[in-house]
Every structure is written in C-alpha cells, then in structure tokens.
Amino acid sequence: MMTNNSNSQLDQQNDEIDLMDLLLILSNHIKTLLLFPVLGAICATAFVFWQDQKPKIFVSNASVFVETPTASNEIPKARAEVLISIINSGDAFAELKGKITASLGRTDRLVNLSASAASPEAAQAINKTALERIYEITAPTGVEAARLKNLLKNEQEKLVAIKKILADSALSAKANPENIRAHGELLNIASDREFAIAKIERQLSGISSANVVLAPTLPNSPQPVKKLLPLVAGIMAGGFAALLWIFIKHGLHLLRRDPQQQSKLAQIKANLGFKT
C-alpha cells in the first residue's frame, strides 16, 4: 500500500514538473507567442482589404423542385443529384461555368441555383438562362417524345368518347340504381383518363416553370466581404506557427546539448544537404 501511494505521488510530481517545464518554455518565448498572431492578424487584414477592393459581386438565387412524382410508386422525372452534377460540370452548362453553381437543399431537396455577376440584372439573367436550359434538357426528345405523344393522343380520344357516352346517357330524376351505378363508373373512368393525360403532359414538358419554387431574384446589394473569419483564421494560424517554431527551436536546443544525439543531428544535416 505504501509503495502504491509513493508511486502515485511521484507520478503527480512528474506531471507538475512537466507542466512547469512547458510553462517555462512558453514564458521564455512570450514575445514570439504575441508577435506571430499579430502578424497573422495583419496579413488577414491585408487580405480582407484586398478582397474589398475587388469588383463587387451580385448573387441571384433561384430554387426548382425536380423530384415531382404524382404517385407513391412513380419514379421521379429527374434526380436532384444528377441535375446538380450536370449544372456544375456538364457540357450543357459549359458557357455558364464559373457563373452559376447548384446545390441540394438538405431537407426540402430543392435544387438551389446561385448566379454571380457584376450587376444585379446580369446575375438574374444568368439564373433565367440556367432555368431555360434545365427546361430544355429535361424535356423528352426523339423516340421517347413520340411515344408519349401517341399515348397522350390515345388518352384524349378515350376521354372524348367517355364524355360523349355520359352526355348521351344523362341521368333523369327517375333513373334506376343500375343506371346510377353505371353512370358513376363512367365518371370514375373519365377521372382516370384526365389524370393520365395530366401525367403524360407533365412528362412531355419535363421540368417547367411550374416546378420553380423561387424565381430568380434581383439582388439589392453586392455579396458582403467576410471579415471576421479571415481575421480569426489569421490569428489562429499565427498562434499555431508560434508554437511550432518554439517547440522545434527548443527540441533542436536539447539535441545540441545531448552528446548522444549530436551524431544523429549531424547525420540528419548531411542527409538534407547542410554543411556540418
């Protein structure tokens, strides 16, 4: 029991000695600890000033909802991630590269567009151009468009025929239950045909202006220059550089004082090409 107590006391004393040694090392280089963060803050201030002198940038925002299934088992017309990839790096948006970026809303899965330009009107125009391009690339073409048009024509013809039957067999006040039931079934069939027509029309149009949740905005003021973040980053970088410098310098000092380590230090210098 006495031995365990003695060991714990020695460990505690060693910890205190190590802490005091660390504080001593830092206090010996207090000027460096103060100078480096100040230099970092000065560099950050110069960077912020340089950013503030650059031409003002205006940002127009827009949002479009691309995943619009009309039933629980229906596949969306386009995946948001796919469209975002096309906008940010696809050939269809090559002329807008660097002017517009797309991102995905975390909760609503909206495709958010941000267009940057030197004037509010130009930023808004870029966003409108991007939306028009989205409408174009998501609309079906070729064989798929022809197939959908044929389906649409067939459904429209069926709806016309059903409406004609309904008009010819209008219910009278004394209609029997069988006629009422048949009339109701025809109404349900007509409703299904109308639903199918609306669905095909949406597929033919692809993503359209009806999917736009936020129309391209006209920014009132330029994008503000971030000042606090660069300043904090500069101070932290200066403090880290100061600590690194202090401990490297202290470590080299200990190496020089230790005869057993001098030969290793000389070998390291020779490997790095320094004269010994």
C-alpha positions, -999 to +999 in steps of 0.1 A: +000+000+000+028+024+009+046+016-024+014+024-044+010+057-026+046+066-032+043+058-070+012+079-074+028+108-056+059+105-079+037+105-110+018+136-098+051+154-091+064+144-126+032+158-142+036+190-122+072+192-133+063+186-170+036+213-168+060+238-152+086+230-178+061+237-205+051+270-190+087+279-186+094+272-223+064+293-233+073+322-210+108+323-224+093+329-258+064+352-248+074+377-275+071+351-302+037+340-289+025+375-292+043+385-324+031+357-346-006+361-340-003+398-346+015+391-379-013+367-388-039+393-380-021+419-401-019+395-431-056+387-426-065+424-425-045+430-457-063+401-474-097+415-464-087+449-477-076+434-510-109+415-513-128+447-505-111+465-534-121+438-560-152+445-581-185+439-563-203+406-570-240+403-570-257+369-564-291+359-577-308+329-562-334+305-575-349+272-565-365+244-585-382+212-574-372+184-598-384+153-580-422+155-586-437+120-586-475+121-589-479+088-571-460+069-544-448+042-568-439+066-597-402+073-605-393+110-604-386+126-637-351+135-627-329+130-597-318+162-580-282+150-576-280+142-613-293+176-624-269+193-600-239+174-614-250+184-650-253+221-640-219+222-622-199+202-647-220+192-677-214+203-713-249+217-715-239+244-690-203+249-702-209+286-712-222+293-676-193+276-658-179+298-631-211+320-632-236+296-616-235+269-591-261+244-580-266+228-546-291+205-529-314+216-501-307+195-470-343+189-460-365+200-489-343+185-517-347+216-538-321+223-564-308+258-554-291+279-581-267+308-573-257+330-602-229+356-598-223+387-619-210+422-618-246+437-617-279+426-603-295+424-637-268+402-652-270+378-622-307+375-626-304+370-664-278+342-658-302+324-635-331+327-660-308+313-687-299+283-664-336+276-658-344+277-695-316+252-701-330+230-674-363+230-691-347+220-724-325+191-712-352+175-690-379+175-718-381+142-736-370+141-773-368+116-802-384+082-797-395+089-761-412+121-771-431+104-799-442+075-776-456+100-751-474+120-778-491+088-790-501+079-755-515+114-750-535+112-782-550+078-773-559+090-738-575+122-752-596+101-777-607+078-749-618+108-728-638+123-756-656+090-762-664+086-725-677+122-723-699+116-753-714+085-736-720+105-705-737+132-724-759+107-743-769+088-712-777+117-689-794+106-657-831+115-652-848+121-620-863+086-622-831+067-630-829+032-616-800+021-594-782+002-622-781+033-644-768+054-615-741+028-607-731+027-644-730+065-646-708+066-616-684+041-631-681+061-663-673+092-642-645+074-624-631+062-658-632+098-671-614+110-640-587+083-645-583+094-681-579+130-671-553+120-645-534+100-671-535+129-696-522+153-670-494+129-661-483+125-698-484+162-703-461+167-673-437+141-687-437+157-721-429+191-706-401+178-684-392+203-657-410+235-664-418+269-648-444+251-627-416+234-608-399+267-599-403+274-561-382+306-561-380+326-592-346+342-600-341+371-575-328+406-583-302+412-556-304+446-539-268+447-526-235+430-535-222+400-517-206+411-485-169+405-479-162+381-450-141+400-425-143+381-392-135+346-405-102+356-422-092+375-391-098+346-367-081+323-392-051+346-394-047+348-356-051+310-351-026+303-379-001+328-363-005+311-329+000+276-343+031+288-362+044+304-330+040+271-310+056+251-338+085+274-340+091+274-302+090+237-298+112+230-329+137+255-316+136+240-281+139+205-295+170+214-315+185+231-285+181+199-265+197+179-293+227+201-293+231+197-255+229+159-256+262+144-268+245+111-277+222+129-301+248+151-318+259+124-342+223+118-352+218+155-357+249+157-379+237+127-400+203+144-404+220+176-416+242+157-440+211+139-455+194+172-460+225+187-477+235+211-449+272+215-440+282+201-407 
